[in-house]
Amino acid sequence: MSVITHAEKIIQIITSSSLESRLVETFEKIGVTGYTTFNVRGDGDSGIQDSHIDGDTNILMMIVTTPESYDLLMEALNKYKRRGQHLMVFSMNTDVLS
């Protein structure tokens, strides 16, 4: 039995929950049809992020997209970074079984 997968990209964004609705609007404009969001906490260059200080929480958004949409999405996310928004973006190649 042969398993058929599709080569796609996965993008993971760690950011403030206050950016979620704006990011979702950006996804929709680009044509991203799905994403998953998790509440997260941790420690790093910007210190401990656990929502106890300012009432805002960190989220992790995961998007699986085609290589064609990948560049558009990364360009859009870079605009948020250039405006000084706090977000960390990771991307990887992935094989999707669907």
Buried (B, 14 or more C-beta within 10 A) or exposed (E): EEEEEEEBBBBBBBBBBBBBEEBBEBBEEBEBEEBEBEEBEEEEEEEEBEBEEEEEBBBBBBBBBEEEBBEBBBEBBEEBEEEEBBBBBEBEEBEEEE
